[in-house]
Amino acid sequence: MKPQSVSVFHRTALIVWVVVSLAAITPAQATTHIIQFGGSLGLTYSPNSLSVSVGDTIEWEGDFSMHPLSSTSVPTGAMSFHQPSGSVFTYPVTVAGSYNYRCDVHYSLGMIGSFTASAATGIKNDRASFRPQAFSLGQNYPNPLNPSTVISYQIGATSHVTLKVYNVLGEEVTTLVNKTEDPGKYSVRFDGSKLPSGVYFYRMDAGNFIAVEKLVLMK
């Protein structure tokens, strides 16, 4: 494993999970499931479906700069995920249910995968250990985009969140998020297929937190 390729947030979440859950999980109960992709495997995940238990860990290994990874659906209370760079991404499974994910670039060619987690004795389906301690707005990926991109953000406390896109004149183009959200890490897709090429800005407001990032649409 190459820890430097995993985001600070996910490294922190993993450490917290180990400390909280160590007493409840024995080595025989917890398993790390490795999923490989790209290279000689082509546009696929191997394996592309898994049955796991709460308390297990999923580890993707490959070139995320060529195949950015995003969750497309997760159970209620689970943490969504997005990994656009590096070569290893680790995801601790804390909530039972079905998880689906894909390569942002090659999903239309069948590069998708899933895993189903069943509850494990002694493991609490609780997201609290993974709640981020700060608010943040990430740079969209890919950027420049044509015609869509993914914007990730992090919520540190339950807040009403708005995420809006503006043109260079400061005119609102679209609202991507306008709702109250619990602490966690989220992502949303922006589709610029109906907009002209150019520079745009997206702004996130959550409580007292405000952040603005720039994106470029090139057709």
C-alpha positions in Angstrom: 0.0 0.0 0.0 1.1 3.6 -0.7 -0.4 5.8 2.1 0.7 9.0 0.4 -1.7 8.4 -2.5 -4.7 8.4 -0.2 -6.3 11.7 0.8 -5.7 13.1 4.3 -9.4 12.8 5.1 -9.5 9.2 4.2 -6.3 8.4 6.1 -7.8 10.2 9.2 -11.1 8.3 8.8 -9.3 5.0 8.6 -7.2 5.7 11.7 -10.4 6.7 13.7 -12.2 3.6 12.5 -9.3 1.3 13.6 -9.2 2.9 17.1 -12.9 2.7 17.7 -13.5 -0.7 16.2 -10.4 -2.7 17.2 -12.1 -4.1 20.3 -15.1 -5.3 18.3 -13.3 -6.8 15.3 -10.8 -9.7 15.5 -8.4 -10.3 12.6 -10.5 -13.3 11.6 -13.6 -11.2 11.3 -12.2 -8.2 9.3 -11.0 -8.7 5.7 -9.4 -6.4 3.2 -10.8 -6.9 -0.3 -8.5 -5.8 -3.1 -10.0 -4.6 -6.4 -7.5 -4.0 -9.3 -8.2 -2.1 -12.5 -6.6 -0.6 -15.6 -3.3 -1.8 -17.1 -3.5 -5.3 -18.5 -7.0 -5.6 -17.1 -8.3 -3.0 -19.5 -11.5 -1.1 -18.8 -12.8 -3.3 -16.0 -12.6 -3.9 -12.2 -11.3 -7.2 -11.0 -13.4 -8.4 -9.3 -16.3 -6.2 -10.2 -18.7 -7.5 -7.6 -18.1 -8.6 -4.0 -20.0 -9.7 -0.9 -18.4 -8.2 2.2 -19.2 -7.6 5.9 -19.5 -4.4 7.8 -16.0 -3.9 9.3 -14.2 -5.1 6.1 -12.2 -2.7 4.0 -12.3 -2.3 0.2 -9.0 -1.4 -1.5 -8.8 -0.3 -5.1 -5.4 -0.5 -6.8 -4.6 1.2 -10.2 -4.0 4.5 -11.9 -6.7 6.9 -10.7 -5.4 9.7 -12.9 -6.5 7.6 -15.9 -9.5 6.1 -14.2 -11.0 8.4 -11.6 -13.2 6.5 -9.2 -16.6 7.7 -7.9 -19.4 6.1 -5.9 -22.7 6.3 -7.7 -24.9 5.1 -4.9 -24.3 4.1 -1.2 -26.6 3.1 1.6 -28.2 5.8 3.8 -25.6 6.9 6.3 -22.6 5.6 4.4 -19.8 7.9 3.1 -19.7 8.6 -0.6 -16.3 8.5 -2.2 -14.3 10.0 -5.1 -10.6 9.4 -5.9 -9.2 11.3 -8.9 -5.4 10.6 -8.4 -2.9 8.3 -6.9 -2.7 4.5 -7.1 -4.3 3.1 -3.9 -7.7 4.1 -2.3 -8.9 2.4 0.9 -12.6 2.5 2.0 -13.7 1.1 5.4 -17.2 -0.4 5.2 -19.3 0.9 8.1 -22.9 0.5 6.9 -24.7 -2.6 5.5 -26.3 -2.4 2.1 -25.4 -2.1 -1.6 -22.6 0.1 -3.0 -22.1 1.0 -6.6 -19.2 2.8 -8.2 -17.7 3.6 -11.6 -14.8 5.1 -13.5 -15.9 8.7 -14.3 -14.3 8.5 -17.8 -15.1 4.9 -19.0 -18.3 4.0 -17.2 -20.2 4.0 -20.5 -17.9 1.3 -21.7 -18.8 -0.9 -18.8 -16.2 0.1 -16.3 -18.5 -0.2 -13.3 -18.6 -2.3 -10.1 -20.4 -3.0 -6.9 -20.2 -4.6 -3.5 -22.9 -5.6 -1.0 -22.1 -5.4 2.7 -23.9 -7.5 5.4 -24.1 -6.6 9.0 -21.4 -8.1 11.3 -21.8 -9.0 14.9 -20.3 -6.4 17.2 -20.1 -3.7 14.5 -22.3 -0.7 14.9 -23.7 0.8 11.7 -22.7 4.3 12.7 -21.2 7.0 10.5 -20.2 9.2 13.4 -16.5 8.0 13.4 -16.1 9.2 9.9 -17.6 12.7 10.2 -15.1 15.3 8.9 -14.1 18.0 11.3 -14.1 20.9 8.8 -15.8 22.3 5.7 -14.1 22.2 2.3 -14.9 22.6 -1.4 -12.7 20.5 -3.8 -11.5 21.3 -7.3 -13.8 19.7 -9.9 -12.6 16.8 -11.9 -12.0 16.6 -14.8 -11.1 20.2 -15.3 -11.3 21.4 -18.1 -14.6 19.5 -18.6 -16.4 18.4 -21.7 -19.3 18.3 -21.0 -19.6 17.1 -17.4 -17.5 17.1 -14.2 -17.7 16.0 -10.6 -17.5 18.5 -7.7 -16.7 17.1 -4.2 -17.2 18.9 -0.9 -17.1 18.2 2.8 -19.5 19.1 5.6 -18.3 19.4 9.1 -21.6 20.0 10.9 -25.3 19.7 9.9 -25.9 22.8 7.7 -28.1 24.1 4.9 -25.8 23.8 1.9 -26.1 25.6 -1.4 -23.7 25.0 -4.3 -24.3 27.2 -7.4 -22.5 27.8 -10.7 -22.0 31.3 -12.1 -20.6 32.7 -15.4 -17.8 35.3 -15.6 -20.5 38.1 -15.3 -21.6 36.8 -12.0 -24.9 35.5 -13.3 -26.2 32.3 -11.8 -26.1 29.4 -14.3 -27.6 26.6 -12.1 -28.1 25.4 -8.6 -26.5 22.0 -7.9 -27.3 21.7 -4.2 -29.9 23.5 -2.0 -30.7 21.4 1.1 -29.7 20.6 4.6 -27.0 17.9 4.9 -25.4 16.0 7.7 -21.7 15.9 8.3 -20.0 13.9 5.6 -18.2 13.9 2.3 -20.4 14.4 -0.9 -20.0 14.8 -4.6 -22.3 16.2 -7.3 -22.1 16.1 -11.1 -22.3 19.3 -13.2 -23.5 18.9 -16.8 -22.4 21.8 -19.0 -23.6 20.3 -22.3 -26.1 23.2 -22.8 -23.7 26.0 -22.0 -21.1 27.7 -24.2 -17.4 27.1 -23.7 -15.7 29.4 -21.2 -14.7 30.0 -17.6 -17.3 29.4 -14.8 -17.2 29.6 -11.1 -18.9 27.5 -8.5 -19.7 28.7 -4.9 -20.5 26.7 -1.8 -22.3 28.3 1.2 -22.8 26.2 4.4 -23.4 28.0 7.6 -20.5 30.5 7.9 -18.4 28.7 5.4 -18.1 30.2 1.9 -15.8 28.9 -0.8 -15.4 29.6 -4.6 -13.6 27.5 -7.2 -13.1 28.0 -11.0 -13.9 25.5 -13.7 -13.3 25.6 -17.5 -15.7 24.3 -20.0 -14.1 23.3 -23.4 -16.1 21.8 -26.2 
